[in-house]
Amino acid sequence: MSNVRPVVAVVDDDPRVLDSLEELLESAGYVARSFSSARQLLISGLSGLDVLITDIGMLGMNGFELRDLVKRTRPELPVFLITGRHEIADQDRAQGISGFFRKPFDAQALLAAVGDALRNQQMEDDHDR
């Protein structure tokens, strides 16, 4: 098994959410990369990312639009959507995501979902070899 720590990108325009998610992910052994906008993430690039967690309601490109763009270039990348709103993601919009969490979300549930997505991705990678 590799000693490389998985890289989780977090995109949210609320600095408090970025800080708390970064701290949570780092404490769980992940490398957290924080971005305050989808544009910032895209400028940085998607290579090297193992998981993406993005807010839905952001100015500019929202989380659904970011998910669509990411899935065109990195279809295997697990994408989790988070939101502070109480809307329910309809089935069409929820396709292509690994999970959906409402703020404030259960930290342990989010970490478990990220871990599951990484294990599933590893099993797929092992199967493809």
C-alpha positions, -999 to 999 in steps of 0.1 A, spaced: 0 0 0 12 35 -9 23 60 18 11 89 -4 -16 109 13 -47 115 -8 -53 151 -20 -87 165 -14 -96 198 -30 -122 220 -13 -140 248 -31 -162 272 -11 -165 310 -10 -169 310 28 -135 311 44 -148 296 77 -160 265 58 -127 263 40 -108 265 72 -129 240 91 -128 215 62 -91 219 57 -85 212 94 -109 182 94 -93 167 63 -57 173 75 -65 157 109 -78 126 91 -45 123 72 -55 139 38 -37 167 21 -63 195 18 -61 221 -9 -85 250 -4 -100 273 -31 -124 302 -27 -138 298 -62 -142 273 -90 -121 296 -112 -92 294 -86 -93 256 -87 -94 255 -125 -64 278 -127 -45 256 -103 -55 225 -123 -71 192 -116 -41 169 -118 -30 153 -86 -65 156 -70 -81 124 -55 -114 140 -43 -132 172 -49 -156 188 -23 -174 218 -36 -201 242 -24 -231 245 -47 -240 281 -42 -210 302 -53 -207 333 -74 -194 328 -109 -194 290 -115 -216 271 -91 -209 236 -78 -231 218 -104 -213 237 -132 -179 229 -117 -189 192 -114 -200 191 -150 -167 206 -162 -146 183 -139 -165 152 -151 -157 160 -187 -119 159 -180 -117 137 -149 -148 114 -150 -132 91 -123 -127 119 -98 -151 116 -68 -171 149 -64 -190 158 -32 -214 187 -32 -222 207 0 -247 234 5 -260 258 32 -294 260 15 -322 237 22 -329 228 -15 -330 192 -24 -308 183 -53 -330 168 -80 -320 135 -95 -308 150 -128 -285 175 -110 -273 150 -85 -259 126 -112 -222 123 -113 -217 131 -76 -204 108 -49 -223 125 -22 -244 154 -11 -241 171 23 -261 200 38 -243 225 61 -237 221 89 -227 185 79 -217 157 101 -179 157 99 -176 119 105 -202 111 78 -182 133 53 -149 117 62 -165 82 59 -179 91 25 -145 104 13 -128 73 26 -153 51 9 -149 70 -24 -111 66 -22 -113 29 -15 -138 24 -44 -115 43 -67 -85 22 -56 -104 -10 -62 -113 2 -97 -77 12 -104 -65 -23 -92 -91 -40 -113 -81 -20 -144 -44 -31 -141 
